[in-house]
Amino acid sequence: MREKSLAGLRVLVTRPADQSDELVAAIEDSGGEAIRFPVIRISGRDPKIVAGEFAALPTPDIVIFVSSNAAEHGLPAVRDCGARLAAIGPATSAAISATGARVDIAPTQGFDSEQLLLHPELQNVSGKTVLIVRGKSGRELLGDTLRERGADVSYLAVYDRERNTIPAAEVESLDEAWQKGRIDCVTVMSVETLENLLLLLPAASLEALRKTPLVAPGERVIQTVMELVPGIPAIKASGPRAADILNALKELRHSGQN
């Protein structure tokens, strides 16, 4: 018999539509109700264009993938270049390993740029060529820090990350559900996810959001949540994986905050 520790808990899931199935299934298997509201759309760039852009870059000594999306859309272009492969966290490592490639550099704990930069192999990089595989934009901390350490840093954009277009009827349905107290918790994976959610919600839902517990991974995301939505009950998950978010939801249910 499946455990029902989330029985009756209604959770807003904001992950991209094609990446939310695992979390939705985990919530529902635990007795909760997952409400899909994908605020970000991920689309891979043309592989031929990506391959051409990679060929024009210096041959890297180290390739850093900043997300599982970066691994999925970028690995085909770079996997045979002979570089050591780095992953920003466990989800990215899993995406690389699933293709049969080996992860050479990964944080011993955590899942962000700060933790990856602590790795011994990224300390003495003077004279080395580092390629950062990411979306069309992103944080500059990795590149800036590695340049300060003497590396020659390049970027390869392999996917587009855009605010999703959600039909008005779906937004209205969510707004109605929130006003009737049918949203118990919200999950967000990144600062960008939160920012897009705030732009997509109508005023009444924004007010309801301030009183709704929100689960997110990482100190940086939690800090931004508190800055953009003062007073919101924010719960930090131990990581971005579905199991991490699920555990945080269980802790929330156990605490009685929802």
Rosetta blueprint (number, residue, H / E / L):
1 M L
2 R L
3 E L
4 K L
5 S L
6 L L
7 A L
8 G L
9 L L
10 R E
11 V E
12 L E
13 V E
14 T L
15 R L
16 P L
17 A H
18 D H
19 Q H
20 S L
21 D H
22 E H
23 L H
24 V H
25 A H
26 A H
27 I H
28 E H
29 D H
30 S L
31 G L
32 G L
33 E E
34 A E
35 I E
36 R E
37 F L
38 P L
39 V L
40 I E
41 R E
42 I E
43 S E
44 G E
45 R L
46 D L
47 P H
48 K H
49 I H
50 V H
51 A H
52 G H
53 E H
54 F H
55 A H
56 A L
57 L L
58 P L
59 T L
60 P L
61 D L
62 I E
63 V E
64 I E
65 F E
66 V L
67 S L
68 S H
69 N H
70 A H
71 A H
72 E H
73 H H
74 G H
75 L H
76 P H
77 A H
78 V H
79 R L
80 D L
81 C L
82 G L
83 A L
84 R E
85 L E
86 A E
87 A E
88 I L
89 G L
90 P H
91 A H
92 T H
93 S H
94 A H
95 A H
96 I H
97 S H
98 A L
99 T L
100 G L
101 A L
102 R L
103 V L
104 D L
105 I E
106 A L
107 P L
108 T L
109 Q L
110 G L
111 F L
112 D L
113 S H
114 E H
115 Q H
116 L H
117 L L
118 L L
119 H L
120 P H
121 E H
122 L H
123 Q L
124 N L
125 V L
126 S L
127 G L
128 K L
129 T E
130 V E
131 L E
132 I E
133 V E
134 R E
135 G E
136 K L
137 S L
138 G L
139 R L
140 E L
141 L H
142 L H
143 G H
144 D H
145 T H
146 L H
147 R H
148 E H
149 R L
150 G L
151 A L
152 D E
153 V E
154 S E
155 Y E
156 L E
157 A E
158 V E
159 Y E
160 D E
161 R E
162 E E
163 R E
164 N L
165 T L
166 I L
167 P L
168 A H
169 A H
170 E H
171 V H
172 E H
173 S H
174 L H
175 D H
176 E H
177 A H
178 W H
179 Q H
180 K L
181 G L
182 R L
183 I L
184 D L
185 C E
186 V E
187 T E
188 V L
189 M L
190 S L
191 V H
192 E H
193 T H
194 L H
195 E H
196 N H
197 L H
198 L H
199 L H
200 L H
201 L L
202 P L
203 A H
204 A H
205 S H
206 L H
207 E H
208 A H
209 L H
210 R L
211 K L
212 T L
213 P L
214 L E
215 V E
216 A E
217 P E
218 G L
219 E H
220 R H
221 V H
222 I H
223 Q H
224 T H
225 V H
226 M H
227 E H
228 L H
229 V L
230 P L
231 G L
232 I L
233 P L
234 A E
235 I E
236 K E
237 A E
238 S L
239 G L
240 P L
241 R L
242 A H
243 A H
244 D H
245 I H
246 L H
247 N H
248 A H
249 L H
250 K H
251 E H
252 L H
253 R H
254 H H
255 S H
256 G L
257 Q L
258 N L
